[in-house]
Amino acid sequence: MAEALDRKTVDDGVPPSVEQQLRSCGLQVTAQRLAVMEAVIATPHATTEELTEVVREKIGTISRQAVYDTLGVFADKRLIRRIQPTGSAARYEDRVDDNHHHLVCRGCGLIFDIDCAVGSAPCLTADDDHGYEIDEAEVVYWGRCPDCRA
């Protein structure tokens, strides 16, 4: 997780550019990678399908497989986070510098970030860690948004 924190700030407190983030992970900067990362930043919690459409609007032709592959590389490098609430397609976000949780509407699927309820990462302490070094805890709050309740 420290590697992700290092990429999210630079010496003067200014967030690094997308190009800097890619280079810091040893990735070549390409138009496709830039467009995919910018799409994730612009549309947090979007599905691969939604991100593919955003990228196509920006750069034209790109295969769905290229977007899937790029998202996989970005998730492996911890540039982005992949979440998959039960019964939902995988979704992606660029908020990787903390251990936040999600609030999901059972009706429409709208997702909100929820800051960690208590303490620092991983926010929860396992009763028995079975020898693991736990660095993340994932909590999903479920409910119905105001529009779906109406």
Secondary structure, 3 states (H helix, E strand, C coil): CHHHHHHHCCCCCCCCCHHHHHHHCCCCCCHHHHHHHHHHHHCCCEEHHHHHHHHHHHHCCCCHHHHHHHHHHHHHCCCCEEECCCCCCCEEECCCCCCCEEEEECCCCCEEEECCCCCCCCCCCCCCCCCCCCCCCCCEEEECCHHHHC
